[in-house]
Amino acid sequence: MGNVLLSRRFNTGYEDGNYSVPAGHLEGDETVVQAAIRETHEEIGVALRPDDVRVVGVMHRKSGDERVDFFVVASSWTGEPVNCEPEKCDELTWFSLDTLPANTIPYIGRALGNCSNGQVWFEEYGW
């Protein structure tokens, strides 16, 4: 199938010890793609071009609070992924989409499963 780079959360107060994709929040006056480019650079040090980033899914979820998540994939990047936030992440590892670790955050695992079918999707999760 494919591979995904996951980071194990550490010392954040949210889902610590569990795996997630590089992620973050929109800052004012930026698009979803711009936020993905910025967050990826901040967290794993690689550079993405807008043309290499594609939105593949949207999830409206509830787990404590209500969120809307946009999931993107990058077809290419410049640089080698490194852990740029060791105070928030204690491991950065490639996994096969077929064999995600058991301690992947549940909604992330669900999103990766949805993404693996290759089609843009929308899901409501945790309601």
Rosetta blueprint (number, residue, H / E / L):
1 M L
2 G L
3 N E
4 V E
5 L E
6 L E
7 S E
8 R E
9 R E
10 F L
11 N L
12 T L
13 G L
14 Y L
15 E L
16 D L
17 G L
18 N L
19 Y E
20 S E
21 V L
22 P L
23 A L
24 G L
25 H L
26 L L
27 E L
28 G L
29 D L
30 E L
31 T L
32 V H
33 V H
34 Q H
35 A H
36 A H
37 I H
38 R H
39 E H
40 T H
41 H H
42 E H
43 E H
44 I H
45 G L
46 V L
47 A E
48 L L
49 R L
50 P H
51 D H
52 D H
53 V E
54 R E
55 V E
56 V E
57 G E
58 V E
59 M E
60 H E
61 R E
62 K E
63 S L
64 G L
65 D L
66 E E
67 R E
68 V E
69 D E
70 F E
71 F E
72 V E
73 V E
74 A E
75 S L
76 S L
77 W L
78 T E
79 G L
80 E L
81 P L
82 V L
83 N L
84 C L
85 E L
86 P L
87 E L
88 K L
89 C E
90 D E
91 E E
92 L E
93 T E
94 W E
95 F E
96 S E
97 L L
98 D L
99 T L
100 L L
101 P L
102 A L
103 N L
104 T E
105 I L
106 P H
107 Y H
108 I H
109 G H
110 R H
111 A H
112 L H
113 G H
114 N H
115 C H
116 S L
117 N L
118 G L
119 Q L
120 V L
121 W E
122 F E
123 E E
124 E E
125 Y E
126 G L
127 W L
